[in-house]
Amino acid sequence: MDFSTITLADLQGAGIGLTSDVFRIRNTNMVAKVPASFGPPAPFGPEVHEVEKRIYERVGKHPHILQYLGQSPAECAVLKGALLFEYHSQDVLRHCIHNLHRISPRYNQLPRQVASALAHVHSRGVVHCDLGLHNILLTDSGDVVLCDFAGSILDGSRPFVAHGDRYADPLRRSKELAQRDDVFALGTVMYEIACGKLLFEGLEDWEIHERLAKREFPDLSGIPTLLRDVIEKCWTEPEYTAKDALADLDAKASPPAIGVAVASGVLFLAMAAWKLGGRGRL
């Protein structure tokens, strides 16, 4: 498209955040992310957007990470080098979590999709630092994409954000954010998707912090065993990674071991022989 012809009238407000304003560009399938222009000055400058740009370039394309389309060209005075992304008409999961099981035909696949995105991000030397339902978009197909790396860590850079109380481990002794912090948050995200509600919904932040500090996690008995085990590991095992979580979730789809398959075949033949009057003899 010809960016030089874009005017303010072509921009529709799509979101306002701590670091950025997001606009949809009319008659396109793109949104533009520019430094925040309203409210008091942010405690950080253009460095945040430069790091986010480098993160998206490093991460590359992934089916469950918001697709980065590059920067608006210099001749586009209105957008001033904005970061461009694909547009999704649906909302972030935070705003549709209670109805997610009804509006997403891929509902059961969403925990794995988030784990896949996070494992990929971590493999590229990135720590998200603010993983949560507020930074996961629902697509028109019912899938999810991880977004918003403004303030994230790239190769040890300084973070400008941190996980909220529902997604942070109060017992983490290190003051420096690391991939382990994202993994704890992943456990909470998976719980919220599986249960269709926020972790400790209705409680104040200090109450949530206190319960997590005491390791008073919510009841997981209603969640399928495989996913329940992954959530527990995310919350409690210091060495557990997003890659581990993805591998555990994928284990369900793996073919049975040869020994198991052979044993099952022998049992089937034995039952068939018995039914045919063979009295159990093969």
PAVO-845653 format. One line per 8 residues: their letters; for each residue x negated, y negated, z of N, C-alpha, C, CB. Coordinates in pm, whole numbers, m for minus. Each point is the difference from the previous one (the first is absolute). Glycine has a CB too. Layout:
A> X Y Z X Y Z X Y Z X Y Z; ... .
% end
This chain:
MDFSTITL> m84 119 0 84 m119 0 m88 m125 0 183 125 123; m124 m237 m157 m72 m127 m6 11 m69 136 45 m22 m250; m145 38 334 3 m58 135 m5 m152 m3 m111 205 86; 61 m262 m194 m12 m147 m5 137 m68 m4 m218 27 m118; 323 48 86 133 m59 m10 82 15 129 m6 47 m244; m48 21 344 75 21 124 15 m131 77 m85 237 11; 206 m262 36 28 m118 82 56 46 134 45 m142 m206; m26 48 297 56 33 131 138 62 m12 m130 m186 98 .
ADLQGAGI> 204 150 m201 133 55 m21 m3 148 m32 73 m223 m78; m188 272 37 m13 142 m35 m32 87 121 m76 m68 m227; 58 7 342 m39 74 120 116 13 97 m235 m82 m29; 263 204 69 105 29 97 m65 51 128 167 52 m184; m135 m113 296 m58 43 127 32 145 30 18 m233 83; m120 311 m51 21 143 30 m49 36 139 m23 50 m241; m55 m136 305 m49 31 133 m96 m105 52 29 239 m51; m28 m257 184 m90 m94 65 m67 74 115 142 m202 m64 .
GLTSDVFR> m275 198 68 m73 68 105 m100 m90 68 30 210 m122; m107 m151 213 m100 m76 74 m107 m56 m91 45 142 198; m84 m64 m297 m111 m42 m86 44 m43 m139 m143 154 126; 264 m116 m167 36 m17 m141 147 m30 m21 m184 155 m56; 212 m214 m59 135 m11 m53 7 87 m125 31 m237 92; 83 302 m111 15 90 m115 118 m48 m85 m96 195 131; 74 m205 m261 103 m46 m92 19 101 m113 m56 m239 55; 179 259 m92 25 79 m121 m1 m95 m119 138 172 129 .
IRNTNMVA> m204 m130 m235 m4 m80 m122 119 40 m85 m254 m20 7; 341 m76 m37 124 27 m75 m28 73 m131 102 m204 103; m9 293 m135 m3 73 m128 m125 86 m16 134 m184 m99; m195 222 211 m115 91 m4 20 107 107 m155 m185 m85; 69 282 84 m1 103 103 m120 m21 91 117 163 m154; m145 m291 185 m117 m36 79 36 m92 115 m140 26 m203; 60 m15 309 5 m98 108 m138 m61 14 185 127 121; m189 m250 m72 m126 m71 19 m18 m29 149 14 m102 m232 .
KVPASFGP> m133 128 282 m31 m22 142 m102 m113 10 48 243 57; m10 m350 13 m86 m118 12 m21 m30 148 82 m93 m223; m190 22 259 m21 m37 140 120 m75 56 m245 m10 m42; 278 34 167 117 m63 63 m9 m151 m8 22 196 155; 91 m259 m188 1 m145 m18 89 m71 100 m44 37 m240; 114 39 327 90 m62 97 m49 29 142 193 23 m162; m149 m106 256 m36 22 139 m139 m52 30 149 199 4; m197 m174 121 m134 m47 38 m107 74 m77 84 m57 227 .
PAPFGPEV> m200 m3 m241 m109 67 m73 m34 134 64 m92 m224 m68; 68 323 m14 m36 132 51 m142 m5 57 153 114 m169; m184 m27 267 m133 m2 61 m107 63 m89 110 10 221; m78 11 m347 m98 57 m92 26 m59 m137 m18 215 133; m82 m212 m218 8 m66 m129 15 95 m116 m133 m178 96; 83 136 m212 13 79 m123 m73 134 5 22 m213 m121; m106 231 223 m73 126 12 96 119 5 m184 m120 120; 299 103 m54 98 107 14 46 48 m137 74 m94 220 .
HEVEKRIY> m43 0 m309 50 36 m131 m110 58 m88 172 m178 20; m292 131 m2 m112 54 m77 m26 146 39 m100 m231 m19; 106 259 150 m19 138 46 114 88 m50 m122 m82 204; 245 31 m198 112 80 m47 m15 31 m149 148 m105 175; m192 9 m252 m23 22 m143 m104 110 m20 58 m241 m48; m166 234 122 m106 101 m13 48 138 44 m170 m179 37; 257 182 63 54 129 46 83 65 m109 2 m84 237; 88 8 m296 84 57 m106 m85 45 m120 190 m147 74 .
ERVGKHPH> m294 73 m104 m88 40 m108 m75 128 35 m24 m239 m68; m16 251 194 m70 119 47 93 121 3 m153 m145 136; 272 126 m87 95 111 17 46 54 m135 75 m99 218; m51 11 m314 45 43 m131 144 48 2 m233 62 m55; 271 9 m50 139 46 m12 23 124 85 11 m96 m231; 103 98 297 43 115 79 152 m4 1 m213 1 147; 279 113 m162 146 0 m11 73 m56 122 m25 194 m146; m43 m201 262 68 m47 119 m69 m121 64 78 232 36 .
ILQYLGQS> m144 m309 m121 m57 m129 39 49 m103 m101 m207 108 107; 253 m222 m57 53 m104 m88 m101 m32 m111 134 m97 192; m85 97 m315 m90 m20 m114 m42 m145 m13 109 192 m115; m239 m213 114 m59 m132 m18 m18 m26 m148 m117 15 224; 161 m133 m270 m2 m32 m142 m104 m106 m35 240 59 m10; m322 m97 105 m103 m99 m26 37 m137 54 m64 128 m202; m14 m228 165 24 m137 44 59 m82 m113 m187 19 163; 269 m118 m126 51 m90 m102 m117 m81 m57 227 m14 116 .
PAECAVLK> m223 m13 m245 m113 m69 m65 m12 m145 44 27 152 m195; m144 m209 171 m30 m137 43 96 m102 m59 m237 66 23; 286 m39 m146 89 m99 m64 137 m7 64 m122 40 m211; 152 53 303 129 m1 69 m12 m84 126 59 229 m91; m37 m360 77 m21 m93 111 97 23 114 m83 m165 m164; 203 212 134 103 18 103 m40 110 99 175 m75 m163; m230 183 114 m30 114 86 m142 m1 56 163 128 m131; m252 m207 74 m133 m23 56 m74 129 36 86 m216 85 .
GALLFEYH> m102 304 m179 m77 122 24 67 99 92 m199 m133 m38; 330 139 34 75 90 88 m32 146 m32 182 m171 18; m164 258 80 m11 143 m23 134 49 m54 m174 28 185; 170 53 m291 122 45 m66 23 149 28 m30 m174 m180; 156 209 208 35 138 31 129 39 m71 m113 m21 223; 135 152 m233 125 49 m56 115 m38 94 m120 192 m116; 236 m214 58 118 m39 78 89 121 28 m8 m229 m102; 55 238 226 96 104 38 122 m68 60 m186 170 42 .
SQDVLRHC> 303 m136 m92 122 m67 43 47 44 138 62 m19 m238; m112 136 285 38 46 132 m79 m74 108 57 226 m95; m27 m195 220 m60 m73 113 m112 80 64 219 m114 40; m283 56 61 m95 75 80 79 97 88 m169 m192 m3; 103 300 45 69 103 78 54 m55 132 m147 172 m104; 82 m272 158 45 m59 128 145 m45 m8 m234 m73 47; 276 28 m163 135 m55 m14 104 102 m45 m106 m215 m53; 63 337 20 97 99 m47 m20 136 67 9 m120 m217 .
IHNLHRIS> m82 122 329 m35 127 63 123 77 45 m214 m101 73; 320 32 m29 117 70 51 80 69 m111 9 m165 186; m25 119 m308 73 60 m113 m92 71 m98 170 m178 24; m295 192 13 m99 52 m94 36 140 m50 m173 m136 115; 225 219 m28 33 138 m40 113 4 m101 m74 79 223; 151 m188 m232 111 m4 m96 m40 m67 m132 158 m7 191; m250 m87 m185 m32 m76 m121 m122 53 m74 99 m196 110; m178 284 m47 m117 55 m68 19 147 m29 m145 m168 114 .
PRYNQLPR> 154 205 m243 13 142 m34 m127 79 30 162 m64 m178; m271 m5 208 m127 65 30 m35 m12 149 m77 m50 m234; 178 34 314 m17 m26 143 m97 97 67 231 m89 1; m217 218 m28 m85 100 66 m146 m7 m43 199 145 15; m225 m212 m126 m137 m10 m51 m72 m126 49 73 128 m201; m1 m218 263 m58 m129 35 m115 8 101 221 m97 m48; m214 179 153 m115 8 91 m128 41 m72 157 58 183; m145 37 m276 m119 42 m74 m51 m111 m91 82 235 8 .
QVASALAH> 10 m312 m67 m41 m109 m88 m80 m105 76 202 41 m141; m159 m73 263 m74 m98 81 m137 56 38 218 m93 89; m222 220 m50 m128 62 35 m95 1 m120 117 143 170; m63 m117 m288 m81 3 m121 m60 m138 m28 144 184 m91; m62 m288 105 m48 m137 m23 m109 m37 99 225 m63 m90; m202 95 218 m98 m38 102 m130 78 m16 188 m55 155; m179 183 m187 m121 80 m21 m82 m58 m116 118 206 88; m50 m249 m193 m70 m58 m115 m67 m131 38 166 108 m154 .
VHSRGVVH> m96 m191 227 m55 m129 45 m125 23 85 231 m103 m5; m221 195 98 m115 28 88 m119 53 m78 159 46 187; m132 32 m291 m109 55 m80 m75 m109 m77 128 212 m20; m70 m330 11 m62 m111 m71 m64 m102 95 166 32 m182; m179 5 309 m66 m89 96 87 m112 52 m207 55 m114; 338 m34 116 96 m103 42 73 44 127 28 m73 m240; m8 m20 332 87 20 116 115 m98 m15 m192 78 153; 315 m27 m155 114 m88 m27 19 m101 112 109 182 m130 .
CDLGLHNI> m112 m137 256 8 m84 121 141 m46 34 m227 m72 m51; 324 92 m35 136 m43 31 101 96 m65 m76 m240 16; 48 369 m4 90 100 m57 130 4 80 m197 136 m83; 307 m137 12 131 4 64 109 m7 m104 m93 m107 206; 218 127 m165 111 m1 m95 11 m134 m71 119 165 141; m168 m272 m80 9 m134 m59 m95 m16 m118 65 m89 222; m160 180 m238 m95 m7 m112 9 121 m92 m150 m135 145; 267 196 m149 26 111 m92 127 m31 m77 m115 168 153 .
LLTDSGDV> 104 m175 m284 113 m35 m85 71 124 m53 m117 m210 m64; 248 204 56 79 104 m65 15 m36 m147 125 54 216; m156 39 m303 11 m26 m144 139 37 m51 m246 42 m27; 275 m81 m96 132 30 m58 23 150 m15 m9 m217 m121; m99 294 111 13 145 m14 19 70 134 m142 m14 m203; 130 m62 312 14 60 132 m131 44 61 222 73 m68; m334 m104 1 m132 28 55 m46 m119 84 m57 150 m198; m63 m142 253 m53 m112 76 m138 m39 m51 131 73 200 .
VLCDFAGS> m166 m201 m179 m135 m49 m32 m50 m84 117 51 0 m251; m174 25 289 m65 m78 105 m45 m133 m57 m76 211 117; 91 m318 m41 m35 m132 m53 m62 m88 110 188 18 m169; m225 m136 131 m49 m107 86 m132 34 71 236 m68 32; m345 37 m101 m133 19 57 m63 m134 40 m27 208 m140; 112 m310 156 m51 m129 47 m42 15 145 149 m128 m162; m276 110 190 m50 15 136 m59 136 29 167 m164 67; m162 257 m164 m55 134 19 m153 m2 m4 207 97 m104 .
ILDGSRPF> m265 18 144 m145 13 3 m50 69 m127 5 10 252; m108 m67 m312 m68 61 m114 m148 9 31 173 m91 m162; m224 213 170 m143 21 26 m47 m74 125 m35 29 m246; 119 m26 351 m41 m61 125 24 m149 11 m166 175 11; 239 m234 m105 28 m144 7 85 m31 124 m12 m16 m252; 23 m110 287 76 m41 118 150 10 m27 m188 m154 69; 266 221 18 144 8 m21 68 m130 47 m8 251 28; 122 m281 m89 76 m118 40 138 37 52 m126 m133 m168 .
VAHGDRYA> 154 261 177 128 48 50 m26 119 92 122 m81 m209; m16 128 276 m9 119 85 137 64 7 m190 m100 137; 192 228 m101 126 72 8 89 m54 111 m115 203 m89; 247 m202 63 97 m39 101 9 108 107 129 m132 m170; m56 102 279 3 90 116 50 139 m33 36 m198 139; 59 212 m230 50 132 m34 m105 85 m72 229 m97 m15; m324 31 m46 m96 69 m86 m142 0 56 143 m63 m192; m162 9 310 m134 m11 58 m16 94 119 m12 m238 m75 .
DPLRRSKE> m107 294 90 m30 89 112 m59 m82 114 m39 196 m157; 112 m212 269 m50 m81 111 m125 57 66 233 m73 37; m260 200 m58 m113 64 66 m129 m5 m83 163 147 114; m157 m209 m230 m121 m14 m81 m97 m93 72 130 40 m215; m250 8 243 m96 m78 77 m77 m99 m86 m20 190 155; 1 m157 m280 m76 m89 m89 85 m121 m39 m131 197 m87; 70 m313 91 71 m122 m42 m5 m18 m152 m56 m105 221; m28 184 m287 m11 m10 m144 98 97 m66 m243 m68 20 .
LAQRDDVF> 324 18 m111 97 85 m69 m71 97 m92 172 m183 12; m120 304 m19 m61 104 m82 110 85 m62 m208 3 145; 169 91 m231 97 85 m66 85 77 100 m155 20 m193; 98 12 309 75 71 105 125 m79 40 m214 104 82; 205 m236 m80 115 m83 36 111 13 m105 m153 m161 119; 115 169 m245 99 23 m107 68 135 16 m135 m144 m153; 59 245 197 56 135 13 103 5 112 m215 98 m86; 188 m165 196 101 m8 107 128 m64 m54 m182 m16 176 .
ALGTVMYE> 165 m93 m251 115 m67 m60 73 91 m97 m116 m219 26; 41 303 m97 61 95 m93 96 93 74 m204 m12 m148; 165 56 266 88 85 80 132 m69 30 m200 109 99; 194 m236 m64 121 m75 29 86 m17 m125 m120 m119 184; 56 87 m296 74 m15 m126 73 129 m35 m168 m170 m80; 100 283 91 61 129 m31 117 29 94 m221 84 m85; 204 m114 212 109 19 96 121 m85 m40 m168 48 184; 145 m173 m217 111 m91 m32 72 43 m126 m124 m186 110 .
IACGKLLF> 50 233 m210 63 49 m122 82 126 30 m188 m95 m138; 132 186 216 68 126 30 126 m20 83 m220 114 m11; 217 m212 101 112 m22 92 96 m109 m47 m148 73 184; 108 m151 m284 88 m105 m49 19 m114 97 112 171 m131; m212 m196 213 7 m110 97 m141 m37 43 227 76 80; m240 m194 m18 m130 m44 46 m41 77 125 43 m228 m97; m172 239 117 m51 61 123 43 m85 120 m199 99 m126; 261 m33 224 49 m69 119 86 m121 m37 m204 77 125 .
EGLEDWEI> 292 m55 m217 87 m109 m48 80 m60 116 16 111 m225; m14 m243 230 73 m70 104 m84 m41 119 194 126 m72; m315 m72 85 m87 m37 111 m85 m122 m35 m5 240 73; m34 m313 29 m89 m115 m19 m142 50 m30 143 m141 156; m223 51 m213 m136 39 m37 m78 51 120 5 m169 m184; 8 104 300 m77 41 117 43 139 47 m26 m242 66; 154 274 m83 48 133 38 m55 107 m93 209 m104 93; m214 72 m221 m56 95 m97 m147 23 32 163 m77 m178 .
HERLAKRE> m235 m31 205 m143 10 33 m19 88 123 m41 m229 m99; 124 210 198 m12 75 126 25 148 m21 71 m203 125; 31 237 m203 31 141 m24 m110 70 m78 242 m58 3; m293 m11 m104 m108 61 m79 m127 14 84 97 m98 m209; m123 2 298 m117 8 86 10 118 96 m27 m248 m17; 150 281 59 23 114 90 16 130 m77 107 m156 164; m117 147 m296 19 115 m88 140 62 16 m248 45 12; 346 m134 6 139 42 6 61 m11 m140 20 m74 244 .
FPDLSGIP> m58 167 m330 48 m1 m137 145 46 m7 m234 42 m82; 306 m80 m22 141 41 m13 14 148 m30 55 m228 m79; 64 279 99 30 141 m27 m9 26 m150 150 12 203; m227 88 m242 m19 32 m142 69 130 m38 m217 m120 5; 298 175 83 57 134 m23 91 5 m122 m13 39 243; 70 m152 m284 89 1 m116 m71 m14 m133 170 m96 146; m302 84 m143 m79 m18 m121 m56 136 m43 m59 m240 65; 59 272 m195 m55 128 m46 m140 25 56 136 m22 m209 .
TLLRDVIE> m164 147 240 m123 37 71 m126 m54 m67 116 203 78; m128 m186 m208 m121 m44 m70 m24 m149 19 34 182 m167; 69 m263 144 m14 m144 14 m20 m38 146 143 m34 m204; m74 101 293 m16 m26 143 m145 19 43 237 72 40; m299 35 m86 m140 27 37 m93 m110 m52 50 246 m4; m23 m293 m118 m84 m106 m57 15 m129 80 21 104 m228; 102 m139 264 24 m121 79 m73 8 133 225 m29 m110; m215 142 177 m67 18 129 m151 m15 m14 184 151 73 .
KCWTEPEY> m240 m96 m179 m145 m10 m21 m41 m145 m27 m4 236 m89; 84 m308 11 m29 m141 m27 m5 m80 130 110 20 m226; m21 12 318 9 m74 125 m103 40 105 239 m23 m48; m284 147 43 m77 51 114 m141 51 m31 215 58 93; m248 m28 m217 m130 57 m31 m93 m107 m59 108 226 m40; m211 m266 115 m88 m111 m43 m72 23 m132 m30 m48 238; 4 174 m272 m76 27 m123 90 30 m120 m182 87 143; 311 m91 m122 95 31 m109 1 m114 m100 142 139 156 .
TAKDALAD> m140 m106 m285 m7 m102 m106 124 4 m89 m249 16 4; 263 m118 m86 111 m1 m97 m17 113 m100 23 m249 26; m147 280 m60 m27 113 m90 45 130 64 m194 m123 m99; 171 139 229 45 119 72 153 8 m2 m204 m11 148; 269 m102 m125 146 m2 2 56 41 m135 m5 m181 173; m54 130 m280 44 34 m135 m19 148 m26 m56 m230 m79; m59 284 119 m26 143 m21 98 86 79 m242 m52 m37; 274 12 159 95 77 81 140 m4 m62 m135 m51 205 .
LDAKASPP> 174 m63 m257 132 m10 m62 7 80 m129 28 m226 102; m140 232 m174 m4 75 m125 m7 150 22 m111 m195 m106; 73 235 227 m13 143 29 132 73 m17 m184 m52 160; 294 m20 m139 133 60 m15 24 49 m142 83 m149 180; m141 77 m278 25 34 m140 m102 99 m55 102 m224 m30; m200 263 113 m103 90 m47 54 141 m16 m173 m142 111; 122 218 m211 45 139 m16 m48 84 116 m3 m25 m248; 73 133 283 m43 84 111 m133 66 m30 238 39 60 .
AIGVAVAS> m310 m6 46 m127 70 m16 25 136 m63 m98 m120 199; m6 170 m270 18 127 m72 44 111 94 m175 m71 m165; 114 78 283 37 105 94 146 m7 40 m232 m1 81; 281 m121 m61 141 m17 37 90 43 m114 m61 m189 153; 25 150 m276 82 34 m115 5 151 m20 m58 m220 m107; m56 287 123 m4 145 m17 83 69 107 m227 m18 m102; 213 m28 227 77 61 108 149 m16 m24 m187 m46 158; 228 m73 m208 141 m22 m28 49 94 m108 m24 m239 67 .
GVLFLAMA> m60 263 m169 38 89 m108 17 143 48 m118 m148 m159; 30 195 247 10 135 54 127 15 82 m248 19 4; 279 m122 76 121 7 80 123 7 m88 m115 m127 181; 116 49 m289 115 4 m91 17 138 m61 m34 m243 m50; m77 303 7 8 133 m61 49 104 101 m186 m62 m158; 142 49 281 43 95 103 150 m10 23 m226 m14 107; 275 m109 m99 144 m19 22 80 53 m118 m48 m201 141; m3 178 m263 71 48 m119 5 153 m1 m74 m205 m127 .
AWKLGGRG> m36 270 163 m3 147 3 97 55 103 m238 m4 m74; 245 m61 188 93 45 105 143 m9 m48 m160 m75 176; 193 m37 m243 137 m20 m48 36 102 m106 m19 m243 51; m79 292 m127 26 97 m105 m2 143 52 m100 m159 m163; 92 174 294 5 134 57 m134 62 20 215 26 m105; m318 m103 92 m133 55 15 m42 16 144 m55 m101 m215; 144 57 309 m26 13 143 m131 m68 40 128 216 m1; m156 m321 m68 m116 m78 37 m130 49 m63 116 m50 210 .
RL> m115 162 m286 m126 48 m60 m24 m71 m134 29 226 113; m153 m259 m138 m39 m65 m127 m60 102 m93 m39 m218 117 .
% end
